[in-house]
Amino acid sequence: MRDGSPTLVIFQGPQAYISPSWYATKREHGKVVPTWNYVIVQVRGTPMVIEDRDWLRNQIDELTSIHECGRAEPWSPDDAPADFIAGQMKGIVGLEIPIERIEGKWKASQNQPEPNRIGVERGLRADGRVDMADEVAARGKGS
């Protein structure tokens, strides 16, 4: 195991353009502009490179299982020849970052009056942006 330098890792959640045409206040007074809604988390920590092949294989198995579980015929690393998987693992670096600090921020139209939030949620759903529409619905009131 080797330690690294303090690191910032950014995880982006849903994000979307917000049209002023979705705001009820556009029809009332026209004082609206486009904006952007987003969800983001910043994690700080000191990464550790993990060279333990069993640890890495467990990570690969777990990640694969999570993404394959809903499929009619889920794939498993055991489905491939062992020497092939071992060769692929040589190109993967095991990394773990113990969290020293975590910060989250979101802009999900929570600064808008309720009629505007409703319009934004509807507009996002119509655009197929259900992920961001759900954030607006969940975080809109007093967040």
LUMPADREN-713734 format. One line per field, with one value per residue: residue number from 1; x, y, z of N, C-alpha, C, O in turn. Coordinates in Angstrom, 1 decimal. Example, Ala and Ser with C-alpha at 12.3 -4.5 7.8 and 13.67 -1.06 7.14 Angstrom:
# residues 2
num <- [1;2];
n.X <- [13.2;12.8];
n.Y <- [-5.7;-2.2];
n.Z <- [7.8;7.1];
ca.X <- [12.3;13.7];
ca.Y <- [-4.5;-1.1];
ca.Z <- [7.8;7.1];
c.X <- [13.2;12.9];
c.Y <- [-3.3;0.0];
c.Z <- [7.8;7.9];
o.X <- [14.2;13.4];
o.Y <- [-3.3;1.1];
o.Z <- [8.5;8.0];
***
This chain:
# residues 143
num <- [1;2;3;4;5;6;7;8;9;10;11;12;13;14;15;16;17;18;19;20;21;22;23;24;25;26;27;28;29;30;31;32;33;34;35;36;37;38;39;40;41;42;43;44;45;46;47;48;49;50;51;52;53;54;55;56;57;58;59;60;61;62;63;64;65;66;67;68;69;70;71;72;73;74;75;76;77;78;79;80;81;82;83;84;85;86;87;88;89;90;91;92;93;94;95;96;97;98;99;100;101;102;103;104;105;106;107;108;109;110;111;112;113;114;115;116;117;118;119;120;121;122;123;124;125;126;127;128;129;130;131;132;133;134;135;136;137;138;139;140;141;142;143];
n.X <- [0.8;0.6;0.8;-0.8;-0.9;-2.9;-6.2;-8.7;-11.9;-14.5;-17.9;-20.4;-23.8;-27.1;-27.8;-28.9;-30.1;-32.1;-35.0;-36.2;-38.8;-40.2;-41.0;-43.5;-43.5;-42.5;-44.6;-45.9;-44.1;-41.9;-39.2;-36.9;-34.3;-32.3;-31.0;-28.9;-29.4;-28.0;-26.3;-23.8;-21.0;-18.2;-15.3;-12.7;-9.6;-6.8;-5.5;-5.0;-3.0;-3.7;-2.3;-3.1;-4.1;-6.3;-8.1;-8.6;-9.8;-12.1;-13.4;-13.9;-15.6;-17.8;-18.6;-19.2;-21.3;-23.2;-23.9;-24.8;-26.8;-29.6;-30.0;-31.2;-29.5;-27.0;-23.6;-20.5;-17.2;-16.2;-17.1;-15.4;-12.2;-9.8;-7.1;-7.3;-8.8;-7.0;-4.9;-6.2;-6.6;-4.1;-3.9;-5.4;-5.7;-5.8;-7.5;-8.2;-9.9;-9.9;-12.3;-11.8;-13.0;-16.2;-18.3;-21.4;-23.3;-26.2;-28.2;-31.3;-33.5;-34.5;-34.5;-36.6;-40.0;-42.8;-44.7;-42.9;-41.1;-42.7;-43.3;-40.7;-40.1;-42.1;-41.3;-38.7;-39.4;-40.8;-38.8;-37.5;-35.7;-35.8;-34.3;-33.2;-35.6;-36.8;-35.0;-35.6;-38.2;-37.8;-36.1;-37.0;-38.6;-37.8;-35.1];
n.Y <- [-1.2;2.2;5.6;8.7;12.2;14.8;14.9;16.1;15.0;15.0;14.5;14.4;15.0;14.9;17.4;20.3;22.5;25.3;26.7;30.0;30.2;28.3;29.4;30.7;33.3;34.6;35.2;37.0;39.3;39.2;39.3;37.4;35.0;32.5;29.6;27.3;24.1;21.9;19.2;18.4;16.9;17.2;15.6;15.2;13.8;11.6;9.6;6.1;3.8;0.6;-2.5;-5.1;-8.0;-9.6;-7.9;-6.1;-7.8;-8.4;-5.9;-5.6;-7.7;-7.0;-4.5;-5.3;-7.1;-5.3;-3.8;-5.7;-7.1;-6.8;-7.8;-10.2;-12.3;-12.1;-11.1;-12.3;-11.9;-14.4;-15.7;-15.4;-16.5;-17.3;-16.5;-14.5;-12.6;-12.1;-10.9;-8.5;-7.3;-6.4;-3.9;-2.3;0.0;-0.2;1.8;3.7;6.1;7.4;9.3;12.6;15.0;16.2;17.8;19.0;20.4;21.9;23.2;23.5;24.9;25.8;28.4;29.6;30.8;28.8;28.4;28.7;26.7;24.4;24.8;24.5;21.8;20.4;21.2;20.1;17.3;17.0;17.4;15.0;14.9;13.5;12.9;15.4;16.7;15.3;16.0;18.8;18.6;17.2;18.9;21.5;22.8;24.8;24.0];
n.Z <- [0.0;-0.9;0.1;-1.0;-1.9;-0.3;-1.6;-3.8;-4.7;-7.0;-7.2;-9.5;-9.6;-10.9;-13.5;-15.1;-17.7;-17.1;-18.3;-18.6;-19.5;-18.2;-15.8;-13.8;-13.1;-15.3;-16.9;-15.3;-14.7;-16.3;-15.5;-15.6;-16.1;-17.9;-16.1;-14.3;-12.9;-10.4;-8.8;-6.6;-5.0;-3.0;-2.0;0.3;0.9;1.7;-0.7;-1.0;-2.6;-3.4;-3.5;-3.2;-4.7;-4.1;-2.8;-4.8;-6.7;-5.3;-5.2;-8.0;-8.5;-6.8;-7.9;-10.5;-10.0;-8.9;-11.2;-13.0;-11.9;-12.5;-14.9;-17.5;-18.1;-16.1;-16.3;-15.1;-13.7;-13.4;-15.6;-17.7;-19.0;-16.4;-16.6;-18.5;-17.1;-15.0;-16.5;-17.3;-14.9;-14.3;-15.4;-13.8;-11.1;-7.7;-5.5;-2.7;-0.8;2.2;3.8;4.7;4.7;3.7;1.4;0.3;-2.4;-3.8;-6.4;-6.9;-7.9;-5.5;-4.6;-5.8;-6.1;-5.2;-7.5;-9.6;-9.1;-9.5;-12.2;-13.3;-12.5;-14.0;-16.6;-16.8;-16.5;-18.9;-20.7;-20.4;-18.2;-15.7;-13.5;-12.5;-12.2;-10.1;-8.1;-7.9;-7.0;-4.5;-3.1;-3.1;-1.2;1.3;1.3];
ca.X <- [0.0;1.3;-0.1;-0.7;-1.1;-4.3;-6.8;-10.1;-12.6;-15.8;-18.9;-21.5;-25.1;-27.9;-27.6;-29.8;-30.5;-33.5;-35.5;-37.0;-40.1;-40.9;-41.3;-44.8;-43.2;-42.2;-45.8;-46.3;-43.3;-40.8;-37.9;-36.4;-33.2;-32.0;-30.0;-28.5;-29.5;-27.0;-26.0;-22.4;-20.4;-16.7;-14.7;-11.3;-8.9;-5.5;-5.7;-4.0;-2.9;-3.8;-1.8;-3.6;-4.9;-7.6;-8.9;-9.0;-10.8;-13.4;-14.0;-14.3;-16.7;-18.9;-19.0;-19.9;-22.6;-24.2;-24.4;-25.3;-27.9;-31.0;-30.1;-31.7;-28.3;-25.9;-22.2;-19.6;-15.8;-15.9;-17.5;-14.2;-11.0;-9.1;-5.8;-7.7;-9.2;-5.8;-4.2;-7.0;-6.4;-2.8;-4.1;-6.3;-5.0;-6.7;-7.5;-9.1;-9.7;-10.6;-12.9;-11.4;-14.0;-17.2;-19.2;-22.3;-24.0;-27.1;-29.1;-32.4;-34.6;-35.0;-34.6;-37.7;-41.3;-43.4;-45.2;-41.8;-40.5;-43.6;-43.0;-39.4;-40.3;-42.8;-40.5;-37.7;-40.0;-41.2;-37.5;-36.9;-34.7;-36.5;-33.3;-33.2;-37.0;-36.9;-34.3;-36.4;-39.4;-37.4;-35.3;-37.6;-39.2;-36.9;-33.7];
ca.Y <- [0.0;3.5;6.8;9.8;13.5;15.1;15.0;16.5;14.2;15.6;13.6;15.2;14.4;15.4;18.8;20.6;23.9;25.7;27.7;31.0;30.0;27.4;30.2;31.4;34.8;35.2;35.8;38.1;40.5;39.0;39.5;36.0;34.6;31.1;29.3;25.9;23.4;20.9;18.5;18.1;16.5;17.3;14.8;15.4;12.7;11.2;8.3;5.0;2.8;-0.8;-3.5;-6.4;-8.5;-10.2;-6.7;-5.6;-8.7;-8.3;-4.7;-5.8;-8.6;-6.3;-3.5;-6.0;-7.6;-4.2;-3.3;-6.8;-7.9;-6.7;-8.4;-11.5;-13.2;-11.3;-11.5;-12.3;-12.1;-15.9;-16.2;-15.2;-17.3;-16.7;-15.9;-13.2;-11.6;-11.7;-9.9;-7.3;-6.7;-5.8;-2.6;-1.6;0.4;-0.2;3.1;4.0;7.4;7.6;10.7;13.5;16.1;16.0;18.9;18.9;21.6;21.7;24.3;22.8;25.9;26.1;29.9;30.1;30.6;27.5;28.2;28.5;25.3;23.5;24.9;23.9;20.4;20.0;21.4;19.0;16.0;17.0;17.2;13.7;15.0;13.1;12.9;16.7;17.1;14.7;16.9;20.0;18.2;16.9;19.9;22.8;23.4;25.2;23.4];
ca.Z <- [0.0;-0.9;0.3;-1.9;-1.4;-0.1;-2.9;-4.0;-5.6;-7.2;-7.7;-10.1;-9.7;-12.0;-13.8;-16.3;-18.1;-16.7;-19.2;-18.0;-20.0;-17.2;-14.6;-13.7;-12.9;-16.6;-17.4;-14.4;-14.8;-17.3;-15.0;-15.4;-17.0;-17.8;-15.1;-14.4;-11.6;-10.3;-7.5;-6.6;-3.7;-3.0;-1.0;0.4;1.6;1.2;-1.3;-0.8;-3.6;-2.8;-4.5;-2.8;-5.8;-3.6;-2.5;-6.1;-7.3;-4.5;-5.7;-9.3;-8.3;-6.3;-8.9;-11.6;-9.5;-8.8;-12.5;-13.8;-11.1;-13.0;-16.3;-17.6;-18.0;-15.6;-16.5;-13.9;-14.1;-13.5;-17.0;-18.6;-18.5;-15.3;-17.1;-19.1;-16.0;-14.3;-17.4;-17.3;-13.6;-14.3;-15.9;-12.9;-9.9;-6.6;-4.9;-1.6;-0.2;3.4;3.7;5.7;4.7;2.6;1.3;-0.8;-2.8;-4.9;-6.8;-7.5;-7.9;-4.1;-4.4;-6.6;-5.4;-5.5;-8.8;-10.5;-8.9;-10.2;-13.7;-13.6;-12.4;-15.2;-17.8;-16.8;-16.9;-20.3;-21.4;-20.0;-17.2;-14.5;-12.4;-12.0;-11.8;-8.8;-7.2;-7.7;-6.1;-3.2;-2.4;-3.4;0.0;2.4;1.3];
c.X <- [0.9;0.3;0.2;-0.7;-2.5;-4.9;-8.3;-10.8;-14.0;-16.7;-20.1;-22.7;-25.8;-27.7;-28.5;-30.0;-31.9;-33.9;-36.4;-38.5;-40.9;-41.4;-42.7;-44.6;-42.8;-43.4;-46.3;-45.5;-42.2;-39.4;-37.3;-35.2;-33.0;-31.0;-29.7;-28.7;-28.5;-27.0;-24.6;-21.9;-18.9;-16.2;-13.2;-10.7;-7.6;-5.6;-4.6;-4.1;-2.8;-3.4;-2.2;-4.5;-6.3;-8.6;-9.4;-10.0;-12.1;-14.1;-14.6;-15.6;-18.0;-19.4;-19.8;-21.2;-23.6;-24.8;-25.0;-26.5;-29.3;-31.1;-30.6;-30.6;-27.1;-24.5;-21.5;-18.2;-15.5;-16.3;-16.4;-13.1;-10.2;-7.8;-6.2;-8.0;-7.9;-5.0;-4.9;-6.7;-5.1;-2.9;-5.0;-5.5;-6.1;-6.5;-8.5;-8.8;-10.5;-11.1;-12.5;-12.4;-14.9;-18.1;-20.1;-23.0;-25.0;-27.8;-30.2;-33.7;-35.2;-35.1;-35.8;-39.0;-41.9;-44.0;-44.1;-41.2;-41.4;-43.4;-41.7;-39.5;-41.0;-42.0;-39.4;-38.2;-40.3;-39.9;-36.9;-35.9;-35.3;-35.6;-33.3;-34.6;-37.2;-36.2;-35.0;-37.6;-38.9;-36.8;-36.0;-38.1;-38.3;-35.5;-32.6];
c.Y <- [1.2;4.6;7.9;11.1;13.8;15.4;15.4;15.6;14.8;14.6;14.5;14.4;14.9;16.9;19.1;22.1;24.1;26.9;28.7;30.8;29.0;28.2;30.9;32.9;35.4;35.9;37.0;39.4;40.4;39.1;38.1;35.8;33.1;30.9;27.8;25.3;22.3;20.3;18.1;17.8;16.6;16.5;15.0;14.3;12.4;9.8;7.3;4.1;1.4;-1.8;-4.9;-6.9;-9.0;-9.0;-6.2;-6.5;-8.6;-7.0;-4.9;-6.7;-7.8;-5.2;-4.2;-6.5;-6.5;-3.8;-4.5;-7.4;-7.8;-7.3;-9.8;-12.6;-12.4;-11.9;-11.4;-12.5;-13.6;-16.5;-16.1;-16.1;-16.6;-16.0;-14.5;-12.2;-11.2;-10.7;-8.6;-6.5;-6.0;-4.3;-1.7;-1.3;0.4;1.1;3.2;5.3;7.6;9.1;11.5;14.7;15.9;17.2;18.7;20.2;21.3;23.0;23.6;23.7;26.1;27.6;30.5;30.0;29.3;27.4;28.1;27.1;24.3;23.6;24.3;22.3;19.8;20.1;20.3;17.7;15.9;16.9;15.9;13.8;14.7;13.2;14.3;17.2;16.5;15.5;18.2;19.7;17.9;18.0;21.3;23.5;23.6;24.6;24.4];
c.Z <- [0.0;-0.7;-0.7;-1.2;-1.2;-1.5;-2.8;-5.0;-5.8;-7.8;-8.2;-10.1;-10.9;-12.2;-15.0;-16.4;-17.6;-17.5;-18.4;-18.4;-19.1;-16.0;-14.8;-13.7;-14.3;-17.1;-16.6;-14.7;-15.8;-16.8;-14.6;-16.5;-16.9;-16.6;-15.3;-13.0;-11.6;-8.9;-7.6;-5.1;-3.9;-1.8;-0.9;1.3;1.0;0.6;-1.0;-2.0;-3.0;-3.8;-4.2;-3.9;-5.3;-3.3;-3.8;-6.7;-6.6;-5.0;-7.1;-9.3;-7.8;-7.2;-10.0;-11.2;-9.4;-10.2;-13.3;-13.1;-11.8;-14.4;-16.3;-17.5;-17.5;-15.9;-15.2;-14.4;-14.2;-14.9;-18.0;-18.1;-17.4;-15.7;-17.8;-18.1;-15.3;-15.2;-17.4;-16.0;-13.5;-14.7;-15.0;-11.6;-8.8;-5.8;-3.8;-1.0;1.0;3.5;4.9;5.8;3.5;2.6;0.1;-1.1;-3.9;-5.1;-7.6;-7.4;-6.5;-3.8;-5.1;-5.8;-6.0;-6.9;-9.9;-10.4;-9.6;-11.7;-14.1;-13.5;-13.6;-16.5;-17.9;-17.1;-18.3;-21.2;-21.2;-19.0;-15.8;-13.3;-11.7;-11.5;-10.4;-7.7;-6.8;-6.7;-4.7;-2.4;-2.4;-2.1;1.1;2.4;1.1];
o.X <- [1.9;-0.8;1.3;-0.6;-3.4;-4.3;-8.9;-10.3;-14.7;-16.4;-20.6;-22.7;-25.2;-27.4;-28.7;-29.9;-32.8;-33.3;-37.2;-39.4;-42.2;-42.2;-42.9;-45.4;-42.9;-43.4;-47.0;-46.1;-41.5;-38.5;-37.1;-35.2;-33.4;-30.3;-30.1;-28.3;-28.1;-27.5;-24.2;-22.4;-18.3;-16.7;-12.6;-11.3;-7.2;-5.8;-3.4;-5.2;-2.0;-4.0;-1.7;-5.6;-7.3;-9.8;-10.6;-11.0;-13.2;-15.3;-15.7;-16.6;-19.1;-20.7;-20.8;-22.2;-24.8;-26.0;-25.7;-27.2;-30.0;-32.2;-30.5;-30.8;-26.3;-24.3;-21.8;-18.0;-14.5;-16.0;-16.4;-13.0;-10.0;-7.5;-5.4;-7.6;-7.8;-4.4;-4.2;-6.6;-4.9;-2.0;-5.3;-4.8;-7.1;-5.3;-9.7;-7.7;-11.7;-10.3;-12.7;-12.7;-14.5;-18.5;-19.7;-23.2;-24.7;-28.1;-30.0;-34.8;-36.4;-35.8;-36.0;-39.1;-41.6;-43.8;-44.2;-40.9;-40.9;-43.4;-41.6;-39.0;-40.6;-42.0;-39.1;-37.6;-40.1;-40.0;-35.8;-35.1;-35.4;-36.0;-33.4;-34.7;-37.9;-36.7;-35.1;-37.8;-39.6;-36.9;-35.5;-38.0;-37.9;-34.9;-31.5];
o.Y <- [1.3;4.6;8.0;11.2;13.2;16.1;15.2;15.5;15.1;14.0;15.3;13.2;15.4;17.7;18.2;22.9;23.3;28.0;28.3;31.3;29.0;27.6;31.5;33.7;36.6;36.9;37.9;40.4;41.4;39.0;37.8;36.5;32.5;31.8;27.2;25.8;21.7;20.9;17.5;18.4;16.0;16.7;15.0;13.9;13.0;8.8;7.7;3.7;1.2;-1.9;-5.8;-6.4;-8.9;-9.1;-5.9;-6.0;-8.7;-7.0;-4.4;-6.4;-8.0;-5.1;-3.7;-6.4;-6.7;-3.6;-4.2;-8.2;-8.8;-7.2;-10.5;-13.6;-12.0;-13.1;-10.6;-13.1;-14.0;-17.6;-16.8;-16.5;-15.4;-14.9;-13.6;-11.0;-10.0;-9.8;-7.5;-5.3;-5.1;-3.5;-0.6;-2.1;1.1;1.5;2.9;5.7;7.8;10.0;11.1;15.2;15.5;17.7;18.2;21.0;20.5;23.8;23.1;23.2;26.6;27.9;31.7;29.1;28.8;26.4;27.3;26.5;23.3;22.5;23.6;21.7;18.8;19.2;19.8;16.9;14.9;16.3;15.6;12.8;15.6;13.5;14.4;17.9;17.1;15.7;18.6;20.5;18.3;18.1;22.3;24.7;22.7;24.6;24.1];
o.Z <- [0.8;-1.2;-1.2;0.1;-1.8;-2.3;-1.8;-6.2;-4.7;-8.9;-7.5;-10.6;-11.9;-11.3;-15.8;-15.5;-17.8;-17.5;-17.6;-17.7;-19.1;-15.2;-15.8;-14.3;-14.4;-17.7;-17.0;-14.8;-16.1;-17.6;-13.4;-17.5;-15.9;-16.2;-16.2;-12.0;-12.6;-7.9;-8.6;-4.2;-4.9;-0.7;-2.0;2.3;0.0;1.3;-0.7;-2.4;-2.2;-4.9;-4.8;-4.1;-6.1;-3.6;-3.9;-7.3;-7.2;-5.1;-7.4;-10.0;-8.4;-7.4;-10.5;-11.9;-9.7;-10.3;-14.3;-13.8;-11.6;-15.0;-15.4;-16.9;-18.3;-15.7;-14.4;-15.5;-14.9;-15.2;-19.0;-16.9;-17.5;-15.1;-17.7;-18.2;-15.0;-14.6;-17.4;-16.0;-12.7;-14.3;-15.3;-11.1;-9.0;-5.5;-4.1;-0.8;1.0;3.2;6.1;6.9;2.4;3.7;-1.0;-0.2;-4.8;-4.2;-8.7;-7.0;-6.5;-2.9;-5.0;-5.0;-7.0;-7.6;-10.8;-11.4;-10.2;-12.3;-15.1;-14.4;-14.2;-17.3;-19.0;-17.9;-19.0;-22.3;-21.7;-18.8;-14.9;-12.2;-10.5;-10.5;-9.6;-6.6;-5.7;-5.8;-3.8;-1.2;-1.8;-2.1;1.8;3.5;1.1];
***
